[in-house]
Amino acid sequence: MFGLPTHLQHTDDAELKQIMQKAVMLQNGTVASLMAKSGVRGLMNYGVPLPDLRRIAAEAGTNHALARRLCHLNIREARILASMLFDASQLTNDDFALIYNSITNIDMAENFAQNIVSKIADTAFFDTLCGGDRWQTIAAIHAIGWAVSRQPANAAELTEWFTANIGNIAHRGLTETAQPLLATIRTIAEKSPENTSELKRAAENLADAETDFAKSIGRQIIEELA
C-alpha cells in the first residue's frame, strides 16, 4: 500500500489530512493500473473506486473551503473529492480557474462535468472551457448532458448555449469530442424536444462545412435526429 505523500503526512491542515487518509485507506492498485493502461495519467492515483469517494464526500458534506484545498493537490482522489464538495453558489473566478486547471484527462473531465460543472449557470465559463484543450471541452459537453438529464434551474440556459455553440465546438476539430457531442444531442432531443429544430439547423450548417470533422458531425447529427 502507498501512504500519503510526505507533505500531507506533515501538514498542519488536519481536515485535509483526515479526508485524504480516508481515501488512501481504500486504495485499489488493480483499478489504478487499469486506469493507467487506458491512458488516464498525469496525477498520482490510488485507484479508489468512485462509490467509495462518493461515500467519503457524503460524510464530509458540502465544504467549499476544503474543496479548494483538495483541488490544489496533484492527486486523482483529491480532485474528484473536490468536485463533489464544491458549492456551486459560492464559486468565484479563482474557483473557476481551479476547476479549469483540474481537468487534465478524461477521468477528470467526466467527474468534474457531473459533480460541479453541470451545476454552473455562468455560460461564460463554458466559453472558457471550450476554448481549452480536448478534456476541458469534453467536460463542458458532458456537463450540458448532465444538466439536461437532471433539469436543474440552469438547464434551459445551458441547452440554449450548447445549441448556439455546436458549430464552434465542431469546427475546432477535436476528434475526442465527437461521441460526447452526439451523446449530449441525443439527451437534448429526448429531454428537451422543443430544441430539436435548433439542433437540426446547426447540423445542416455543419454538413456543408469545409472541414471533414465538422462535416461528419453535421451529418451524424442529421441522422440522429431523423
Residue pairs with C-beta under 8 A, 6 or more apart in sequence:
1 24
1 27
2 24
2 27
2 46
3 9
3 24
4 17
4 20
4 21
4 24
5 44
5 75
8 16
8 17
8 20
8 73
9 17
11 17
13 69
15 66
16 66
16 69
16 70
19 56
19 60
19 66
19 70
19 81
20 70
20 73
20 75
20 77
20 78
22 56
22 59
23 46
23 48
23 52
23 53
23 56
23 77
23 78
23 81
24 46
24 77
26 46
26 48
26 49
26 52
26 56
27 46
27 47
27 48
28 46
28 47
28 48
28 49
29 47
30 47
31 47
31 48
31 49
32 45
32 46
32 47
33 47
34 47
35 45
35 47
35 107
36 45
39 105
39 106
40 76
40 105
40 106
40 107
41 105
42 104
42 105
43 74
43 75
43 76
43 79
43 104
43 105
43 108
44 74
44 75
44 76
45 75
45 76
45 77
46 75
46 76
46 77
48 76
48 77
50 80
50 111
53 77
53 80
53 81
53 84
54 84
56 81
57 81
57 84
57 85
60 66
60 81
60 85
61 85
62 85
62 86
62 87
63 85
64 85
64 86
64 87
64 90
66 82
66 85
67 81
67 82
67 83
67 84
67 85
67 86
67 87
68 82
68 95
68 98
70 78
70 79
70 81
70 82
70 85
71 78
71 79
71 82
71 98
71 99
71 102
72 98
73 79
76 107
76 108
79 102
79 108
79 111
79 112
80 107
80 108
80 111
80 115
82 98
82 102
83 99
83 102
83 111
83 112
83 114
83 115
83 116
84 115
84 116
86 95
86 99
86 115
86 116
88 116
88 119
88 120
88 121
91 99
91 120
91 122
96 122
96 125
96 128
99 112
99 116
99 117
100 125
100 128
100 129
100 132
100 136
102 108
102 112
103 109
103 112
103 129
103 132
103 135
103 136
103 139
104 135
105 135
106 135
106 138
106 176
108 135
108 139
109 135
109 136
109 138
109 139
109 142
110 138
110 139
110 142
112 139
112 143
113 138
113 139
113 140
113 141
113 142
113 143
113 145
113 146
114 142
114 143
114 146
117 125
117 129
117 139
117 140
117 142
117 143
118 142
118 143
118 144
118 146
118 147
118 150
118 152
118 158
119 147
119 152
119 154
120 126
120 143
120 154
121 153
121 154
121 157
121 158
123 157
123 158
123 161
126 140
126 143
126 144
126 158
126 161
126 165
127 165
129 136
129 137
129 139
129 140
130 136
130 137
130 140
130 165
130 168
130 169
130 172
134 174
134 176
134 177
137 169
137 172
137 174
137 177
138 176
138 177
138 180
141 162
141 169
141 177
141 180
141 181
141 184
142 180
142 184
143 158
144 158
144 159
144 161
144 162
144 184
144 188
145 180
145 183
145 184
145 187
145 188
147 154
147 155
147 158
147 159
148 155
148 158
148 159
148 184
148 187
148 188
148 191
148 192
149 187
149 191
151 191
155 192
156 192
159 188
159 192
159 195
160 195
162 184
162 188
163 188
163 195
163 198
163 199
163 202
164 198
166 181
166 185
166 199
166 202
166 203
166 206
166 217
166 221
167 202
167 205
167 206
167 209
167 214
169 177
169 181
170 177
170 181
170 206
170 209
170 213
170 214
170 217
170 218
171 209
171 211
171 214
173 211
173 213
173 214
175 213
178 213
178 216
178 217
178 220
181 217
181 221
182 217
182 220
182 221
182 224
185 199
185 221
185 224
185 225
186 224
188 195
188 196
188 199
189 195
189 196
189 199
189 224
189 225
196 225
199 221
199 225
200 221
200 222
200 225
202 218
202 221
203 217
203 218
203 219
203 221
203 222
203 225
204 218
204 222
205 218
206 214
206 215
206 217
206 218
206 219
206 221
207 215
207 218
207 219
207 222
208 215
208 218
209 215
209 218
